Amino acid sequence: MKSILEQFYYGNITPCETTVIDNRFQKIVSDIDSIESEILEKYPEVRKLLDRYRDKNGRLAGLEIENAFSKGFRLGALFMIDVFSGKE
């Protein structure tokens, strides 16, 4: 079995492509879809504005996820440094 570093190097581990979808996630996505449909039913002229909003919101979410991943990775590394330092 390859080490985790080898797996990561060869692209076998791609955390950014791994999505965990549970019932809570699916419920919120469904709620958002319903709200968007309701908005477009009542105000069809806002479709372009809503599309722009969705695009910007998606980009923001991506940046938040990237930032959280980096912070989590650093925190994990700090835990490992502490564990292997042997200090009590």
Secondary structure, 3 states (H helix, E strand, C coil): CCCHHHHHHCCCCCHHHCCCCCHHHHHHHHHHHHHHHHHHHHCHHHHHHHHHHHHHHHHHHHHHHHHHHHHHHHHHHHHHHHHHHCCC
